[in-house]
Structures are given as C-alpha cells and as structure tokens.
Amino acid sequence: MIQFVIGAAAGYVFGTKAGRKRFDQIKRGYQTAVNSPVTRSAVNSARKAIANRLDPNPRMREVKNLRRDDGSTVLEPDED
C-alpha cells in the first residue's frame, strides 16, 4: 500500500509541471501521515487482528460420537 502511495505521488509530481515545491509538499504530507500516532495505532491493530486470525496452531476439539472407520477421531475448530 505504501509503495502504491509513493508511486502515485511520484507519478503525479513527474507528470505535472508542479516541480520540487509540490514534491516537497507531498513528501511532508506522506511523512506526517506515516509517522502519525493514529496511523501507527491503526497499523498495530490491523497486524494484531491478522495475526490472531492466522494462528498457526488453531485450537481444535474432538467431535463427540463421530469416529472414522479406521478408529481416528474427527476434529473441528474450538470456538471461544
């Protein structure tokens, strides 16, 4: 996402006759947005939410009264 924003800003600057002044304005806006505490908080929250959804060791529970012919058990996700 950040690369897209950088590319869009660079394309805008190089595609117009705004020059260095406009480039510096876009750069300051980008740095302000990226270094904002609100942005950092949103990024950290999103990372935590994604990490919780992509748990490599999901909690599983045995399905009662359901066995396979070979004697193995059937498992399903354990919801909190």
C-alpha positions in Angstrom: 0.0 0.0 0.0 2.8 2.4 0.9 4.6 1.6 -2.4 1.4 2.5 -4.2 1.1 5.8 -2.5 4.7 6.6 -3.2 4.3 5.6 -6.8 1.2 7.7 -7.2 2.8 10.7 -5.6 5.9 10.4 -7.8 3.8 9.9 -10.9 1.8 13.0 -10.1 4.9 15.1 -9.5 6.7 13.9 -12.6 3.6 14.1 -14.7 2.8 17.7 -13.9 4.8 20.9 -14.0 4.5 21.4 -10.2 8.1 20.8 -9.6 10.1 20.5 -6.5 7.8 22.6 -4.3 4.9 20.3 -4.9 7.1 17.2 -4.4 8.2 18.5 -1.0 4.6 19.2 -0.1 3.5 15.7 -1.0 6.6 14.2 0.8 5.7 16.2 4.0 2.1 15.0 3.9 3.2 11.4 3.4 5.7 11.6 6.3 3.1 13.3 8.6 0.6 10.5 7.8 3.1 7.7 8.2 4.5 9.0 11.5 1.2 9.9 13.0 0.3 8.1 16.3 -3.2 7.4 14.8 -1.7 5.7 11.8 0.7 3.6 14.0 -2.2 2.6 16.2 -4.3 1.5 13.2 -1.4 -0.4 11.7 -0.7 -2.2 15.0 -4.4 -3.1 15.5 -4.6 -4.4 12.0 -1.5 -6.5 12.4 -2.8 -8.0 15.7 -6.1 -8.8 14.2 -4.5 -10.5 11.2 -2.1 -12.4 13.5 -5.0 -13.6 15.6 -6.9 -14.8 12.5 -3.8 -16.6 11.1 -2.9 -18.6 14.2 -0.6 -21.4 13.1 -1.8 -23.7 15.9 -5.6 -23.3 16.0 -7.4 -24.8 19.0 -9.3 -27.9 18.0 -11.7 -30.1 19.8 -12.9 -33.7 19.2 -16.4 -34.1 17.7 -18.3 -36.4 20.1 -20.0 -39.5 18.8 -18.2 -39.3 15.5 -15.4 -41.8 14.7 -13.9 -42.8 11.4 -13.8 -46.4 10.3 -10.1 -46.6 11.0 -10.6 -45.6 14.6 -9.3 -42.0 14.2 -11.2 -39.0 15.7 -12.7 -36.1 13.9 -11.6 -32.6 15.0 -13.2 -29.2 14.5 -12.2 -25.7 15.4 -12.8 -24.9 19.0 -14.7 -21.6 19.2 -14.3 -19.4 22.3 
